[in-house]
């Protein structure tokens, strides 16, 4: 078989997913032409698609020995070296590829990818390469898709939206662009409207490409995040009520507990109603009703919500004992919601046909930890310093324990994703540092829960006692009266009076 025919047949086999057949065809061609750079580059391309980066560098390096000015061989070496964490080598071959093909949009976009990754990022060069690539191929939807991905890594929302819109105007059914549009709508398009628009985009994408794995993963992520918000509602209810109960009078607590209870109930009903309308038919039932772990998680979260509601009702009492009991119920409800949240999180990251990327779970848990650390923890610290002026100082213990439970849960979930994605750490010290940071923060969260429990027990609670115990009196009881007839007669003492002398003596 001629080399060019073999390369073309291998390319077609690779496009339809028959990778091993493509590799076999190219291997046969390599026996007839062992130094042909075209065959070597094709083999390096297949090895890169299969994440075999050592073979990619080996085949591309052999191609460079035969043809040093092959820009595609330099590109493959650059990409594989970057994946092997050899960034100096990657940048060197990337720059050489651009020098050999300065007017090729794909090569420029490859250089932009190198400048937005690795230890030494260069956003200015990345943007310049993207602008030049788009100017070379303004009507290429693939170029706009790569440009949008680059702006995603640069955290440039306007650039992402601009290139998504430009690419979809050229090709309205472009799979990568539709997927990025759904992600952008979900993350920056608003809480409810963005999720609704993102799910609608994904449903249209899956209708045209039902086997798109990334789109299925994103749809599953939206579903699991919606369910995990149910546990987050319980956490928010417990934490906010504890913070208000430190200062607010009983009348305010009565009104607030009723409002939050109905808000919690309506949120639960609203989540399932909206998911049923937005998701494809049968999707909600297949992922909820047929999975015991999900049902157990939802039951745990529902019971935890009821426990928190009962605790809130007890905390608005005028009796000190009921206030302490309410604090413990808030913490218990937060623990139950944490159990349900963790069950849903692990169900999301399960191994299956819609196997998610562990990075998605780590980003979710890590972002929540950062938000709590920046927005909530400082307020809790301030509340701890001024709790002496609060109406109920001991309620601060419930607030601290609830926040500690939430942070600890998210840290454990982040640790699970690190373990699942441990192969992505190319250096052992990377996973060691990540694990050490999680363990240190987890120890701090556990200490906060322990200290908060001690504050609930020993802190000051102002109110009446459930049972009034009379104070002990200091007066003595009167002695019993004994009749005089029963008293013993005292003995007579002899008289010591000296009688006067008689007259006869004188």
C-alpha positions, 0 to 999 in steps of 0.5 A: 500500500502506498504511504499516502493511501495508508495515511488517508485510510488511517485518518478515516479510521481515526475519525470514526473511532477505530484507533487500533485499526488506524495504528495497525495501518500506520504500523504496516506502512512504517515497516515499508518506510521507517523514516517517512516523517508523515507516518511518524507524525501520524503515529505521534498524533494517535499516541497523543490522542490516547494520552501516550505522551512518551510515544508521542515524543518518541515518534515526533522526535524521529520525524524531526530527525528526518525532517527538522523543519516539520512544524506539526512535529514540533507542535506534537512535541510541545504539547506532549512535553507540556503534558509531561510537565516539561514546560521549557521544552514545550515553549521552545518547540512551540516557538519553533513551530510558530516560526516555521508556520507564522500564518497558521491559525492552529499553530498560533492557538497552540502557542496561546494554550502553552502561554495560559498553562504551566508555571509561567503564564503569559496572558499578554502573549496568549491574547496576542496569539489569539487575536492573530489567529482569529484575524487569519481565520475569522470565518472558522468556527473551530478557531473561535472555539479554541479562542473561547477556551483560551479566554476561559483559562484567562478568566475573561468572560467577555472574550468567551461570550464574544467568540462563542457568539461569533462561532455559533453565528458561523456554525449554529450546531458546533458541539464545542461552542454549544457546550461552552455556551451552556457552561457560561450560561450556567456559571455567569448567567444568573441563578435560575435563569442561567440554569434554565437556559443552560439546560435548554442548550444542552437538550438541544445539543444532545438531541443532535449529538446524543453521545456527547460525553461532555454535554452529558456530564455537564447536564448531570453536574447541573442536576446534582448541584440542584439536589445538593442545594437542598442540603445547603438550604438547611445549612443556611437556615441553621447558620443564619438563625443562630446568628440572629438568635444571638441578638434578636428578641423573641418576637423577631425570632418567632416571625423569622422562624416561620418565614424561613420554614416556609421558604425552606419548604417552597425551595424544596418543592420548587427545585423538583418542579423546575427540574422536572420541567427542564430536564429531559423526560424520565431523567429525574426519575432515573437518577433519583427514584431508582437509586437507594443512595439518593433516596437515603440522602434526600430523606436525611436532608428532609429529616435534618430540615425538620430537626433544625425547624424544631430547634429554631422553635425551641430557641425562641423560648424564654427558658434557658434549658430549651434555648440550649436544646435548640442550639444542639438541634441546630448542630444536629440538623447541620450534621444530618444535612452534611451526611446527605450532602456527602451522599449526593456528592459521591453519587455525582462522582460515581463511575458510570457512563456519564463519568464526571471529571474529578476537577469539576467536583474539586472546583465545586467544593473548593469554591464553596470553601473559599466563599465561606472563608472570605465571606462567612468566617470573618463574620463568625470571628467578629461575632465571637469577640462581641458575644458578651454584649449579645442577648444570648451569648451561648448561641454563638457556640451553635453558630460556630459549630454549624459553620465548622460542620459545613467547612469540614464537609466541603473539605472532606469532599475536596479530599475525595476528589483529590484522591479520585484525581490522584493520577493527575498529580505528576509529582508526589509532593503535589498530592502531599501538599494538597492532602496536608492543606486539607488535613490542617483545615479539617483539624481547624474545622473540627476544633471549631465544632468542639469549641462550639459544643463546649460554648453551648454547654458552659456559655451564658444563657439568659432566661428562666429555668424550667423548674424553680428551686427555692433558695436555701434559708440561713435561719436556724430552726427553733428548738423543741419546748420541753415541759418543766416537769420532765426536766431533771431537778438540779442538786442543791449546792451547800450554802457558803453564807457565814452566820453572825455570831451569837450573844452568848459567844460575846 
